[in-house]
């Protein structure tokens, strides 16, 4: 009972992801021009982006906490949340490129949303490079925390504001309606929302595991 009480959200995440995969491929979807069956990708592409935003947001919170307290544990949570967010960022980019191939005709069409996403991705790659280039632990933690705090709002601008200011093929940008407004019926919503919750919980779970592994590694290093 104690295990179930402590791990209910992990069990729920697994159940939701299994449900998403099965229902996502089996339930009927609206017969829309151009999209056709590819609209099923909304169960994976969008939730992965949402999971990415959640763990990036967590990293910002703990970067602020580190600057306020100087506790090493907060820095470890921040970096492992970023590492997890980058992983989901890659999944979001790849699933988006695959979707673009079948709806826009090519994997990369230089759409403003795609270009902004690529720039934001490089922004976080630069964060990882910066962190690995500094040897002194406290200096590395402080500089990377400050960088991380400013990187998050820049990413939001790149992904949500700039693409809306120009023509874009991407739904919800450049005057195009988002999927939820016209195209998703109630059956799709019954899969989409659980998918978002499930992928967010999976992302938090991965970040938690990475944090615990990092703690063990640090303890082993200090004991040598």
Protein Blocks (a to p, Z undefined) as FASTA:
>chain_A
ZZmmmmmmmmmmmmmmmmmmmmmmmpccdddehklmmlmmmmmmmmmmmmmmmmmmmmmm
mmmmmmmnopaklmmmmmmmmmmmmmmmmmmmmmmmmmmmmmnopabloiaklmmmmmmm
mmmmmmmmmmmmpmblklmmmmmmmmmmmmmmmmmmmmmmmmmmpccfbghiahiacfkl
mmpcfklmmmmmmmmmmmmmmmmmmmmmmmmmmmmmmmmmmmZZ
